[in-house]
Amino acid sequence: MRVVRLSKHLRDDKNEYIMSKQILRSGTSIGANISEALCGQSKKDFFAKMYIAYKEAAETAYWLEVLYKSEYLTITEYSSLNNDNHEILKILSSITKKSER
């Protein structure tokens, strides 16, 4: 939900529409793919969806960095969001490594 609020903040308060759309898409895709994985038809399907979620979290990290470097995010905002996203990446990495075996 933080990425949804971030996207709204970028549009409403910063008049930024392109990157706000990108981070909204990648950030919400993480949860959507996890939800699909939990309903996977097989272990292979579960792994594929979790790996897509991992890749979307990596893309979200990219957009956070771009937003910070282009001064749409303060260091405090960036650090907080990036730390949360980094934790998600670690969790998804662990899940995908374990389910690959």
N, C-alpha and C positions, 0 to 999 in steps of 0.2 A: 504494500500500500504506500510505502514511502516513495516509490518511483512514480506512482500515480500523482501523489501530491507534488513531487518535484516537477513533473511535466506541466501540471496546472500552474505552478509558480512561475516556470519559465515562460509560459504563454501569457499569463495574465500580468505579471509584474515586470518581466524583462523583454516582452515582445519578441520572443525567440520561438520560432515555429518549426524549423527543420529538425534541429537536434532534439527538441523536446518530443517530437514525434518518434524519432529513432530510439531514444532511451525508453520511451513508453512501450514501444513495440518489443524491444529486446528484454526489458525488465519484466514485463507481464508474461512474456513467453516462457520464462523460467518456470513459473508456477503452473502454467497451462500444460507444459510438457511433463512436469512431475505428476500432475493429476492424471494425465493420459497413461503414464508409466504404471501408476498404481492399479490401473484397470487393464494392464497389458495382457495379451492373450497367451504370451509365452515369456520365458526368461530372456530370449533374444529380443523380443518386442520391448520388454521392460528396460533392458540395457540400452537399446537404441534411443528410446525416449529420454532416459536419464542423461545420456551422452549429449543429446540435443540441448537439454536444459543446461548442462555444463557449458556448452559452446555459447549459449545465449547469455549466461552469466559472464563469460569472458568478453563478449561483445559489450555488455553493459559496463564492464570495467573500462573498456576503451572509451565509450561515450562519456563516462564520468570524468576521465582524464582530459578529454577534449573540452568539456564544459569548464573544467577548472582552468586549464591553460588558456582558454579564450575569455577568462574572467567572468563567466556566468555564475560560477560557484566560488564562494569564499573557501579558504583553507579549512575552516571549521566544518562547513557543509560537505566539502569534498571528503575530508578525512572520515567523518561519520558515515556517510553513504558508502564510501569505498571499503571501510572496515566491515560493514555489514555484508557487502557483496563478496568480499574476500572470504568471510566465514561460509557463505553459501557455496562458493567455489570449492573450499576445502571439503565440505560435506559431500558435495556432488562428486568430487574426485574420489573420495573414499568409497562411495557407493558404486561408482562405475568400475573401479579397480577390483572390488570384491565380487561384483556380479559378472565380471569378465572371466573370472576363474571357473 
